[in-house]
Amino acid sequence: MATNGGIIGKINNSSFGKGTQTTITSSGPTSPALAATQPGTRVIQTLILAGGAGGGGDGGGGGGAGGLRNIEINASGGVALGAAVVGAGGAGGPASARGVSGTDSSIVISCTTYTSTGGGGGGSDSTPVSIGADGGSGGGGNNPG
């Protein structure tokens, strides 16, 4: 018996040194080296984070956070990985306008697209008053007074 972190018992190696982690930080097709999963793949764990939104102009509300999806997909070795889209953040609104909503992020795995929704733009306080937009996380409201 061995000790591992204060627990007495068998040491369980989770990946046996063969685990591979891939990070995609820009939009476009996956590189040829990442076109498919490794032969021993059983589960794909992915976190998809969409772009946050801009705040509303002229004393308006803050922009909403981009949506986040943390999912596990059962897979087998050689599953095709397609294009990835990394959502951009939205710009702040001009004096009397709502902030720009963030854009969605997505990845294609085995011909299925998994998407996370961009944040909603913040509302403005000027005339005409605009409310915060819907999104992965809705935009902040306006301050009508």
N, C-alpha and C positions, 0 to 999 in steps of 0.2 A: 504494500500500500504506500502511496505517496501523498504528500500534502500539496494542495493547490489552492492558494488564497485562503487558507484557514479551514478548508474542507478536507476531511480525510476520506480518501477513496481513489478510484481509478481516475487518471487524467484523461479527459475527453478532448481530443484535438478536433476542432470543428472543420478544418479544411485540409489537414494533413499536408500543408505547405503547397497545395496546388490551386488555391483560390486565386481568381483573377478579378480585379476591379477595374471598370472602365468609367471614365468621367467624360461627359460631352459638354463642352462649354460654348460651342458656337453652332449656328444653324448650318444645315447642308447634309449631303449624304454621308453615311458613316464610311470611314476609310476602308479600303479593301481588307486590311488586317482585322477589322471589326465587323465584317459583313455577316458573320454567323457566330453563334456561341461556341464555346469549347466543347469537345466531345463528351465530357463527363458532366455537363451542366444539367441540373435537376430543377433549379428555381432561379428565376430572374427577379432580383429585388431592385426596384427603381423608385427614385424620388424625382418627381417632375414639379418644378417651381416656375410659375408664370411671372411675367413682368408686373411690377407695382405701378400704380397710377399716380398722376400728378395732382397736386392740390388745386382747388378752385381759386380764381382770381379775386382780388379786391375783398380781402377778409373772409374768404370762403373756407369751406371745410377741407380737411386733409384728404389725400388720395388713399384709396384702399390698397391693402397688401395684395400681391399676386397670390392666386390660389396655389395650394400645395397638395400633391397626391403622393402618397407613400404606399406602393402596391407590391405584391408578390405575384408572380405569374409562373405557374407550373410549366416546365419546358423540358425538352430533351436536347441532347447535343445536336449541334448543327442548325438551330433555329435561326432563321434569317432576321437580321436587323436592318431596318430601312432608314430613311431620312429622319433627322432630328431637327426640331425647331426650338430655339431658345428665345422666349418672348422678351421683348424690350420694354423698358419702363416708359411710362407716359410723361409728357411735358406738363408743367404747370399751366393753368389757364391764364389768358390775358385778363385785363381789368374786369370785364363783365361776363366772363364765360366759365363754364365748367372745365375742370382739368381733363387732360386726355387720359383715357383708360389705357392700362397696360395691355400688351398683346399676349395671346395664349402661347403656351409651350406644349410640345407634343413629341412623341417618338413612335415609330412604327416597328412593331415586333410581330413577326410571323403574319404579315398582312393585316394586322389589327392596329388601329391608331389609338393611342392612349393620350388624353389631353387634360391639361390643367388650365383653368380660365384666368385671364388677366384681371387685375384689380380695377375697380370702378373709379372713374374720375371724381374728384371732390366738387361739391356744388359751389356756386358763387353767391356773393351778397349784393351784387349790383342789379339794377333794373336792366333787362328782365331777370328776375331771380331764377336760378336753376338749382335743382336738387342734385344730390350725389347720384352717380350712376351705379347700376348693378354691375356685379363682376365677381371674381373669385372671392373678394372681400369688398363689400360695397363702399363707395366713396362717402366721405363725411358730408354732413348736411351744411346748409348755409346758416348764417347768423342774421336773421331778419330784423335785428334791431340794434 
